[in-house]
Amino acid sequence: MRRSSSSVPTNIAEGCGRNSNAQLANFLQIGTGSCSELQYQLILSKDLSYIDEAVFNELHSDVTGIRKMIFGYWEKL
């Protein structure tokens, strides 16, 4: 989960360092893929009782908010 969560801003930063909006959009897409990985890992953690429902809901909401921010940025390119 740490790896997936750190991959999101890492890909955004890499995309910002590229020379075109098309390349940035590609890295934003990769970042949303990392959000999907993290969401699955949260679901799995809850199903395996590693985290409780309250923690799951809070973290899932955070990841969903980040995903929406990425899509909003993507749409403005």
N, C-alpha and C positions, 0 to 999 in steps of 0.2 A: 504494500500500500504506500509505503514511503517512496518507493521508486516511481510508481504511477503518479503520485501527487507532485513529485518534484519534476516529472517529465512535462507537465502542463506548462508551467512558466518557462522552462528551459526551451521548449519548442517555440513559444511566442517570442522569446528573446532572440533565438536564432533566426526566426523569420523576419524580425525587425532589422536584423543586420544584413539582410539580402538586398539585392538591387532593384527588385520590382514588387509591385503589389501582387502579382500572380504568385511569386515565390512566397510572399508573406501569407497569402491565402492558403497555400499548400501546408505551411507549417501550423497555421491556425487549425486546419483540418486535422492534422496529426495531434495537436493539443486536445481537440475534442475527442479523438479516439482514446487518448489517455484518460480523459474524464469518464468515458464509457468503461474502461478497464477498472477504474477506481470505484465506479458505481457497482459494478459486478462484485468486486472484492468486498464492498460494504454489505451487499446482500448475502454473500457467502458467510461473512463474519457473523452476521445476525443469525442466519440459519444454523450455524455451528455453535451458537451461543457464546461466541467470543465477546460480543458486545450486546447490550440490551436494546430494547426498542427505542428508548429515549435518545440514546447516543446515536443509534442508526438514523433516526429521524432528523436530528440536528446536522449530522455530517452529510446525509443525503441531500438535505436542503441546501447546505453550503455548496456542494458540488453542482447541484442544479443551477444555483445562482451564478456560479463561475462559468458554466456552460452557456448560459444566456448572455453573459457579458462577452464571451468570445464570439458568439453568433452575431451579436450587435455590432461588434468591431468589424467582423467579416463583412457584414452587409454594407458598411460605410466605405469599404474599399472601392 
